[in-house]
C-alpha cells in the first residue's frame, strides 16, 4: 500500500519550506534564484536534491556527511533546454531517442532530449515494503512531435528509511503507432575521491578504451600517450592516483558484465578509508556500461559505472553498430539502478 500526493508549482517559493514530514522522512521545496524548482528528499542518513520539473534530474546527493556529486562549474541549476547549460548534477536521465556525444554527422544535442525535459506532472509517494518505509518522487512527461515520435517518460527516485542507498527508475512507453528508437543511459556523475579504487566483484568479459575523440575533447601529447597505454592495458586504470592524466577525460566501455544469481551486477568506487560509492543494476535491462573520469581545475568526476542500452558515441555511430534499440508501438521499457554510499561496515557486510 502507498499514498500518492500530487505536487503543484504553487507550493514552491523563495524560502525552503517543509511539504511532508514523518519519523523517517522530510520533504522540502524551494525555488533557486535561477528560477529552477527544487525538492529535498531527506532521511536520517542524508538528502537528495531533485529538480521535479526539469527532467527529474538529481541535482545533488549527500549522505553521512559525504558529498556524492561531481565538482563542477555551477553554483545552482540553470534553466536550460539541454544538459550542457547546467552540467553540474549528480544524475540525469540521458536519452531517450538520442544519447551520447553527437558526431558532426548527428543533429541531436549532447545526451539527447530527456535530461532537462519540462515535466508535465510530479508527485510524492510514501509507503512501506519488505525493506521498511520508503519515499518516492515520480513524474511524467509526454514527448510528441508532429509526424514524428510520441512517448511517455516516467522517471522516479526512491529513498528508503535509514539507508544511504536509493533507487533511480525510468519507464518509457511508446505512444506512437510505429516503433521508436530507444537510447538510454543512467548518467550518474559521482565525486572524484583521490586514491579511490575501482572494484567490480563479479568482473566482466572485457573492458575497452574509447577510441573516438568527441568534439569537446582537446587532446594533449601527455594525454595521447596515456591513452595509447590504456588502449593496450585498460585494467591499468584501477585507482584514482594520477589526476594529471585525467584531463581531458578518460572513457571506457565494459563488455559482458557479469551478474549474480539475482541478475544484478555490482560496481564500487572504494575510498581509502574503506567506505565506498556503490551501484547495482540488471545487465538484462542495460546491455552496455561505461566509465568516465575527468580531473581539471573546473570539474572533477569519477563516474565509475554508467549503465546504458548503448555506448555514448552518438546516434549514427550506435545505429551503425546495431546498438540502438527499437521499442514497438504501445510497448514499455523499464530501467532501474540502486546507487549511493556505503560505510566501511556496510561495504564489508555486502562483499567481504
N, C-alpha and C positions, 0 to 999 in steps of 0.2 A: 504494500500500500504506500502511496505517496500523495503529497498535496502540491498542486501547482499554483503559483501566484504570478499573474501577468505583470510585466513591467511597463511603465509609462514614462516617457521622456520628461513629463512634468515633475517627476519625483527626483530629478537631478538638478542641483543648484550649485552655486559657487562654493559653499561650505560643505564639507563632508558631513553626512548625516546617516544615522542608522535606519535601515529599512526592515531588518529582521534580526532577532537575537534570541538565542537559546543557551542552554548549558553547554552545548558543543560548538556552536557556530555564531558568527556575526557577519552580516552583510551591510555594507555602507555604500553610498553613492555620492558622486560629485561631478563637476564639470571642470576640466583643466582650463587654464587661461587661453589655450589654443582653441577652445570650443568643443573638444572631444569629450564625450560622456564616458565615465568610468565607474566600475563596481569593484569593491574589495570583498573577496570571499575569505573568511578567516576561520581557523580552528585554533586549538591550543598550541600548535606547533609553529604556525606562521600564517602567511597570507599570499593570495594571488590577486593581482590587479588585472581585470579583464575589460576589454572595450566592447560592450554588448552590442553596439550598433555599427562598429567598424570591423567587420569580418570576424567578430568574436575573437579577436587577437588577444592573446595573453601577454599583456604589456610587461609585467614583472612577476617574479616569484622569489619569496624569501621564507626560509624555514630554519628553525633552530639558530637564528641569527646569521645564517649563511645565505648570501646572495647568489641565486642560481643563474642570473641573467647576464648576458654578454655586456662588456663595456662598450659604450657606443657614443655617438655624437649628439644624441637627442636628450634634452633635459625633460621633455614631455612628449607624448604622442602628438602628431600633427595630422590635421585633416588632409588626406591625400587620396587620389584615385588609385595610386599604385604604391607598392611597398617601399620602393626606393626613396619616397618622400618622407618616410617615417621609420627608417630601418634601425630600430633600437630595441625591439621587443624580445621577450623570452621565446614566444612561439607564435607562428602564423600558419594558416591553412594555405598551402601552396597548390595552385591549380585553378580551376578543375578541368577546363577544356584545354588549357595550355599550362606548361610547367617548366621551370628551369631557366637557364640563361639563353636568351634568343641569339641566334646567329644572324649575320647580315641578310640571310635569305628568309628569316622569320619576321612576322609582323605583330608578334604579341609582346606584351610588357614582361619585364622580369618577374618570373614566378606567377604569371597569369592574372586572372580577374578576381580571384576569391580573397586574397589577403586583406584587402581594405573594402570589401563589399558592403554597401549600405544595407544593413539588415532590415527586413520588413517587420519583424517582431522579436521579442526576447521575453524570457520568463525565468523564474526561480522554481525549483522543486526541492522538497525535503521529504525524506523517507527513512526507512530502516530496513536493512537486509541482513544477510548472514554475517557480514563484516561490521555490523553496527549501524549507527546513524550516518546518513550522508546528505550532502547539499550539492545541488546541481544548477548550473546556469545553462539554459538552452536557447535556441533561436532558430529562425528560418529566414531564408531569402529566396525569392524566385528570380532566376535569371531567364530572360526571354529576349530574343531578337527577331524582328520581322524577317521571314524567310530563312530563319536560322535555327539555332538551338534553343531549347527550353528545358530547364531543370530546376529542382528544388533542393537546396543545400541546407542541412540541419546540423550545425556544429554543437558541441557541448563540452563542458568541463565539470568534473565531479570530484568533490573533496570529501574524504572520509574523516570521521571524528578521530582526533588523536594521532593522525598519520601525516607524514611529510611526503607521501606518495599520492598522486592524483591521476585521474583518468581523463584523457582527451579523446573525444569522439567526433566522427564525421559520417553523416549519412547523405547519400546523393541519389535522388530519384530522377530518372529521365522522363520528363513530362511530354516530350515531343513524340510524334508519330513515326520517327525514324531513329536508327541508332545514333549515339553521340560518342565522340572521343572522350576518354577519361584519363587524365594525368593528375595524380595526387601525391603530395609529399607532406608528412607531418614535420614541419620545419622548426625544430627545437634548438634555439641559439643559446647553448649553455656557456657559463662563465669559464674563462681561462684560469686554470689553477696551476701555478708553477710547480713543476716536477710531479704532477699527477700522471698516473699510468692508465693506459687503455687496457681494459680487461674484457675478454669475450669467453666466458666459462665453457661454452659448448663449441666454440670455434666456427669455422666456415670452410668451404671448399677452396676459395681463393680470394685474394684482395688485389686490386689493380689501381695504379695511379691514373688520374685523369690525364689523358694525352692531349686534349684540346686546350686552347688558351682563349677564354672568353674576352670580349672587348674591354671589360673593366679591369683586366689584369695586365700590368705593365712589367714584363719580366726584367730581372737584373742578371748579371753574369753569375753572381753567387747563387741566386735562386735557381737559375737554369742548371747549374752544376749539381745542386742538391736534388733537383727533380730527376736528373739523369741517374743519380744514385738510388733514389727511391723507386724509380721505374724498374731497376734491377732487383731491388730487395725492399718491397713495400712494408714488410714487417719491421723494418728498422725504425719506423715512426711508432715507437712503443711508449714513449714518455715525453712529456712536455718540458724538455730540458734545453732546447735551443731556440728561444724566441726570435733571435735574429734571422733564422732561416724560414720563418713562417710569414714572411712579408715579401712578395704577395702571398696569397692564400695557397694552402695545400688541400687538395680534394682527392679522396679515394673512394672506390666503389667496392662493394662486397658481393661475392658470388656464392650461391648455395649456403646461405646462413643456416646453421643447424638449430633445431628446436628440441625442447624437452618432450616428455611423454604427454604433457598437456598442450602441446603445439605452440609453446612460447619460446621465443629467442630472447637472450639476455645480454645486455651491454652495460658496462660500468666505466666511469672515469674515477679511479680510486685516488683519493687525496693522500698526501704524505702522512697525515695524522690517522689514517685508517678509515675515515668516512668516505662516502662516495656519492656521486651523481649516478642515477640508475634509470634505465629504460628497458621495458619488455614489450614485445608485440608478437603478432602471429605472422610468420612468413607467408601463410596461405592468403592473407589479406594484402601484404606488401611483398612482392616478389623481389624487390631491389632495396638496397640501402647504401648510404654514402656517409662519409666523414668529412667535416670541413673545419680547418684550423687556420686562424689568422691572428697575427700579433703585430700591431704597429702602434704609433703614438695615439691614434684616434679610436681604434677598435681592437678589442681582444675577445676572441671567441674560440671555444673548443666544442663544436657540435659533434659529439663523439659518435652519435648514430642518428641518421635521418632516414627513417623508413619511408619507402615510396613505391609506387606502382611502376616507375620507370626511372631512368637516370636523368639528371638535371641538365641535359645538353640542348634543350630547346626542341620545339615541335618537329621540325623537319628531320633532325638527326635521329630522334627517337622513333619517328614513323618509319624511317629507312631501316632501323634495326628491328622493326616489328614489335616495339615495346610500348606502343600506345594502345591501351585497352579500348574495346568497343562495348558500350553499355546499351543493351537492347531497349527499344521503345517500351516504356512502362516499367522497366527493371530498376532495382535499387541495389546500390553497393554500400557496404558498411565498413568502417575502419575504426580501430581503437588502439591507443597506446596507454600504458601505465608508466609514469615517469616521476622523478622527484629526487629527494635527498634521503640517504641512509646514514645513520650514525655508525661508528665503528662496530658497536654491538649488533645493530640490525644487519649490517653487511655480513658479519661473521655468522649470524644465525641463518642467513639465506644461502651462503656459498662456501662456508668452511666446514 
